[in-house]
Structure formats: C-alpha cells, structure tokens
Amino acid sequence: MNNSNRDLLVLFNQELMTPQSIEHEVELLHQLLYGIERIENLVIAHEVIDLNKYKVSNKPLLLQKLFRQRELKPFVFLNCKN
C-alpha cells in the first residue's frame, strides 16, 4: 500500500521510533483512511441541501451521484451530519 496516491504529513519523534516502526504507522494510517473514505461511508455521513427546490435529501443514489460530480449546481450543498 506504499504506492497509494495521497500525501500525508505525519509527525513522529524520530528519537523514539525506528524507521521500520514509522513505516508501519504510516501503513496503518493508509489502511484506516482507505476504509473510511469508501463511498458507502461517505453516503451515510452526508446529506444534500438543495436550496433551489427547498429540499434536504439523504437518498444514497443521489448522494453517490453528487460525490462523483466535479462541480455541484449553484445552491446545492453537501452537508456532513457529524
């Protein structure tokens, strides 16, 4: 998983950790983020606020479609429910 396409800034005290343990910690972070960033988890945690239609929706198919778009329509917002 070292070839993942992301940049992480990880701060460690190098005096306390060996390079192998630092690499192991970064690998665990990649695994954790991979599971969290799945589309199913994002759909559960978000809702759509459409001010053009005055609607709030949490339909999974609509949310998946909006997450895959590059840009949202004006006055359509993704809201994190957390």
C-alpha positions in Angstrom: 0.0 0.0 0.0 3.0 2.3 -0.1 2.1 3.3 -3.7 -1.2 5.0 -2.6 -1.9 8.3 -4.3 -2.1 10.6 -1.3 0.1 12.9 0.6 0.2 12.6 4.4 2.0 14.8 6.9 2.9 12.6 9.8 4.9 14.0 12.7 6.9 11.5 14.8 9.6 11.8 17.3 12.4 10.1 15.4 14.4 9.5 18.6 11.7 7.2 20.0 10.8 5.3 16.8 12.8 3.3 14.3 12.3 3.9 10.5 10.5 0.5 10.4 8.0 1.5 13.1 7.4 4.8 11.4 6.7 3.0 8.1 4.4 0.6 9.9 2.4 3.5 11.5 2.0 5.2 8.0 0.9 1.9 6.6 -1.8 1.6 9.3 -2.9 5.2 8.6 -3.3 4.3 4.9 -5.4 1.3 5.8 -7.6 3.3 8.1 -8.2 6.1 5.6 -8.9 3.6 2.8 -11.8 2.1 4.9 -13.2 5.4 6.0 -13.1 7.1 2.6 -15.3 4.4 0.9 -18.4 5.8 -0.9 -20.8 3.9 1.3 -19.4 5.5 4.5 -19.5 9.0 2.9 -23.1 8.5 1.9 -24.1 7.5 5.4 -22.4 10.7 6.9 -23.7 13.3 4.4 -27.0 14.8 3.2 -27.8 17.1 0.3 -29.3 20.5 0.9 -30.9 21.8 -2.3 -31.9 25.5 -1.9 -33.3 25.6 -5.5 -36.0 23.1 -4.6 -36.0 23.8 -0.8 -35.3 20.1 0.0 -33.0 18.2 2.2 -32.3 14.6 1.0 -30.2 11.7 2.2 -31.0 9.3 -0.6 -28.0 7.1 -1.2 -28.1 7.1 -5.1 -28.4 10.9 -5.2 -25.5 11.3 -2.8 -23.3 8.9 -4.8 -24.1 10.8 -8.0 -23.2 14.1 -6.4 -20.0 12.8 -4.9 -18.8 11.7 -8.3 -19.5 15.1 -9.9 -16.7 17.6 -10.3 -18.9 20.6 -9.5 -22.3 21.0 -7.9 -25.1 23.1 -9.2 -25.4 26.6 -7.6 -27.1 26.5 -4.2 -26.8 22.7 -3.8 -24.7 21.8 -0.8 -23.3 18.6 0.7 -23.7 18.7 4.5 -21.8 16.5 6.9 -24.2 15.1 9.5 -21.4 14.5 12.0 
